[in-house]
Amino acid sequence: MKLRPTELDAATAASHQGRSSGVVGDEWCTALTCIEPNKILVRGYPLDELMGRLTFGEAIYLLLVGEIPTPGMGRLMEALLVSFIDHGATPPSTLAARNTATTGAPLRACVAAGVLGVGRYHGGDIEACMQFLDSGLALVRQGVGLRAAAEQIVRKCVAAGEIPPGFGHRFHTRDPRAARLFQMALELEVEAEHIQMIRAVEMVLHDHPDEHGRTPPVNIDGAIAAVCGDIGIPPTVANALFIISRVPGIAAHAEEERARQQPMRQIDPKDHLYDGPSERRLPERRK
């Protein structure tokens, strides 16, 4: 129940009764989590009831959006979080964590350093891509065709000498993670206007290759931006999903650095060799 301002003032005054006279200022409100003796409510749901019933991705959606997602949205949230879990030894966040680990710093410091390594060009493109797609969808709502709207927003990027956010990758000419997310969105009947718009942009770029005949592929940032738009994740919190997803990978790299390497070494990512398991398939029961 929401209180009117006058009721809030009265409630604040009442709650201050019996407190130290040194307490001043108004109380503030949060709609996220309520903590009472022997009770924890997350968005109104008892946390102990969520345990074992909601997946981690569904619980994150609940916390960020305020409602439990549909089963299809929940599966996409899980896939989304897995898609970002690690990308090898070369990303800036990984190198920041390993460089911190080589000093002998505790794991929490290594993970913090890795998170601080996230920026506009590494994990920070999701929000920009969502805004890019929303600008195209705004044109569609004004009566512009999907393809024409895609051409307009691409033209603006080209005029500025930029690749559209959510496109291009330094390693992949086809990002397998993006393809899988789009496949799942279609199979789960979650695909909607944001995925349709990014597909239209992809077609526009395909029809206008560069001087070498190449076109930038949709990357995982772009795929997640489109999926987030279609399942109701706000652009302002979408970049947080990258951090949530990447923390396990950052922690694993930091721990491996401390366990396998000498302290205070100079780390050149180009010199690393992979010596883990060769490619293998999931057990049939997990497919």
Helices and strands as residue ranges (DSSP letters): H 5-16, E 33-36, E 39-42, E 45-46, H 47-50, H 56-65, H 71-83, H 92-101, H 107-116, H 125-141, H 146-159, H 176-187, H 193-206, H 220-231, H 235-260, G 269-271, G 284-286
